[in-house]
Amino acid sequence: MRWSDFAYAQYVTNEEYLYNSIMMLEALHRVEVQADRIILYPEDYKVPVDNESSGDPTGKLLAQARDLYGAKLIPIQVQKIAKGDETWQESYTKLLVFNQTQYKRIISLDSDATVQKPMDELFLLPPTTVAMPRAYWMDQLFLSSHIVVIEPSEREWKRIERSMYQNKDPGFDMDILNSLYNNTCAIIPHRRYGMLSLELREEEHTNYLGTDEMWNGSKALGEASFVHFSDWPRPKAWLEASDLVIEAVQPQCEKVGSEEICTDRELWHSLYKDFADRREVSPARNLPKPKANLADSGFVVVGMTISRI
């Protein structure tokens, strides 16, 4: 086998997510993955010949991804739909990875996450068009698209394209993948590849563990290769969260006798601190951290408490 036949993929539709993708590529470089790293980016971004050149900051960041972290840059046309929340209107762009037929297999990773270990073993799965973890936090059997293992082909890209633009209301990228592959894809274990940061806040962990074993947050986080930031109403890791929101949603401590055990809380905070620390030393370190709008999360502040709208 040749590692150059495989790739980890990022996709970019705007500057905010470009910064996150740069951090993701840095993490993949740091944990020494064997496969290629690619980034799909809007074709109108101007990329300089070297990362020291002056010019457009987005192009310079892409040049840094190429020169510092070995990423291969692939210009694309952003896929956009005029419906729903603006956050998701360009999510179809992720599906362009199905058309990257220069690779035998690709692992598509959402950038609102953190990589803790290499995941090269997923390239060696038995042949399957798509492999995804289950969205274990949902009551229904649904696939989660924050990590997708794909065998690109023209045939599958055409199926995806038809779903995007010929169906009346295909939903978003996750809906399309579930519609096409829910009954046929290979399932990869969510305990290693699909952990949500939210899990550290939960009181009940049966869905995540899949067994009646005792919950151990340190063990669970330690065995996870890929952790997806999802802690609504706390905003994503790169957004500034108020102390009030953080205090309201952080994991509870456990009373054991006269002692208070706060392991899950400490682990939860450490995930966000790690992200913030890495941003400080990344090429995106000088970019302002945007503030999240609490009202946008569906909550409002009432006195010293947070209430759902």
C-alpha angles and dihedrals in degrees: 000000000000120000089212087071089068135059145182109227136212126180128203130199101163143010096266093059092040088066091052092048091052089055091048091052090048090053093049089049092048095051088048103237113191100219129079121272119222133184123199109210137174110280092228093065110106111224117199122223091248135020093241094064120108121238139080110013093220091055091047092052090051089050089053091051088053098043102034102034103026096244120163111226119223118184115215142169110258111242111223136179124195100228143082128010114353089233091069102034092097097039092107086075088076089065092064086084087079087068096055093101094163084085129064093211135007132192109212112203127190110231096224089083143071129244114219101170139012114271099199090130089075090068087064097058116128112272112291132146094229136007123189139158122250118255089246093184092064125084093225126063101263133156120237116224101197086100122026128174108209138186100207118219138155089242094056093043090056090051090050092047092051090051092050099049110017102047117085097234112359094168120221132317094284091050092051093050091049092047093052103034111020093109100033110038125100114251118230119199114270090204089072104024108022110045117144119213083229089072090076088061096050123105093203120049103175095112091051098043095040089207139065093257119133116266115252111178095193092053093045094050092042093056094048117101094186128029122190118211107234116145107137125214086030105080124237119293096262093053123085112251123198120244088240093059093044092050092048097051105030117116116278122247120239123234112224108178106304092336127092114217114202102171097131091046091052092048091049093051090045091058091057093041091052090052092048093047092050091048089055092061097035126097086259093058096109095053116106116253106239118229120240118232108233092205089058089061092061094255135102132196113247111184104308097335136079118236130190115246 
